[in-house]
Amino acid sequence: MTLLKENERIDYLYNDNLGIIQSKDAFNVTLDSIFLAHFAKEKVKDKNKIVDLCSGNGAVSLYMSYFNRAHYDAVEIQTEIADQAKRSVELNHLENRIEVHNFNALEAPKKLGKDKFDMVVINPPYFKVPEGHVINPDEKKALARHEITITLEEIINVASQMLKMKGKMFMVHRPERMGEIMHFCLKYQLSPKWVQPFSAKEGEKANLVLVEAIKNTGTDGLILENSILVHNEDGSFKKDIQKIIKEEKQADKTQQEKYYFYCLLCNDGTFYGGFTNDLKHRLEMHNSGKGAKYTKTRRPVKMIYHEEFDDKRLALKREYWFKHHSRTWKEKFLKEHNVNF
């Protein structure tokens, strides 16, 4: 798979370790997606299954996945944008945790399942398409902005179908549509529990809202937060917003231990996937017959591929993921990563 295509670039979410592929001629990551991901991640547990509807280039799933070990299904209708998301997932070595699907969100309950997700996150098109209304001639931007392929009511219905009992829906939207959001949530057994408005500056009306709703629970207990201010008077981001957008680097941070998933080519032509914190020593152990029972009788072995992680659990999950695929899949994976064997 080609990582970058014409007119594309790699930008970064939250920190310099989390890359995302974006086009110069389409909608890129906005604060809407960042706010949705930042607040929704606080309710995620490692064992959760999450579906990201109208996922665009995968920004919400990518951002959230940095803070937990949950599994994400990202659904995007536009083929080109979904392809960007898939390549961003590969760029960050998250194929075992984020799966990108290219179809209309209306099909998600049938294709991904009903009553099986712990959370649904949604950054939907904000605007209706009244009769005679002129929409953006750029199809990609029109689909992202306007309810052409799915309406607000339809996507809330989809979310309700996919959520487990007590599952949570997080949606970012425009405040002028709060009445409809509340109405459709209640219609489809989702009880709004938390609303967070955002205002551009002091004294200005809210121009964005986050809504959390829970499936099949009481309708009382709604919390309406004070509006969060995004910009200072000079247009710069408030300090708290800066922390959401980009992680602060610690100048005196000690060197963090690195962990690795690696692949060996054995003497009989088979592959072995493993985990270590020292690639050189681990290879020596394998070739001395002390590395693993599998490689002991297949020496000498050659290390042909590895990936680096800051988190031990991620490296171990990558090892498990690689080992549980077929020989054909492993060959395809290695070829896509320019490994000759």
Number of C-alpha atoms within 10 A of each C-alpha: 11 7 16 15 11 7 9 15 14 14 14 17 20 19 15 10 12 19 20 25 26 24 18 10 11 14 15 16 19 9 14 18 22 20 20 23 25 17 16 22 22 11 11 20 14 11 11 16 19 25 28 25 28 25 29 28 30 31 28 28 30 25 24 21 21 17 14 15 18 19 21 25 22 30 28 24 20 20 13 14 22 23 19 23 29 23 22 25 26 17 16 14 17 19 16 17 20 24 18 24 23 17 16 15 24 19 12 22 18 12 11 15 13 16 15 18 25 21 29 27 26 26 21 23 22 16 17 14 13 9 6 6 8 8 15 12 8 10 12 15 15 15 19 22 18 18 17 14 13 17 18 19 15 14 19 23 19 21 32 29 20 24 27 18 15 15 22 27 28 24 24 24 23 18 16 13 13 15 9 12 20 15 14 19 21 17 14 17 19 28 26 26 18 16 20 18 21 22 18 19 19 13 8 11 13 18 14 20 23 23 22 22 27 24 23 17 15 12 14 9 10 13 12 12 11 11 20 19 19 20 17 13 11 7 10 11 17 15 11 11 17 15 12 17 18 13 12 11 8 7 6 6 7 7 6 8 11 14 21 23 24 23 23 21 20 20 14 12 11 12 21 19 20 20 21 19 16 12 16 10 11 19 19 13 15 21 19 15 16 13 16 15 10 12 24 17 13 17 16 17 23 17 17 14 16 14 13 16 18 13 13 18 12 20 24 17 16 24 21 16 14 20 16 11 10 10 12 8 12 17 15 13 14 15 13 13 14 11 12 10 11
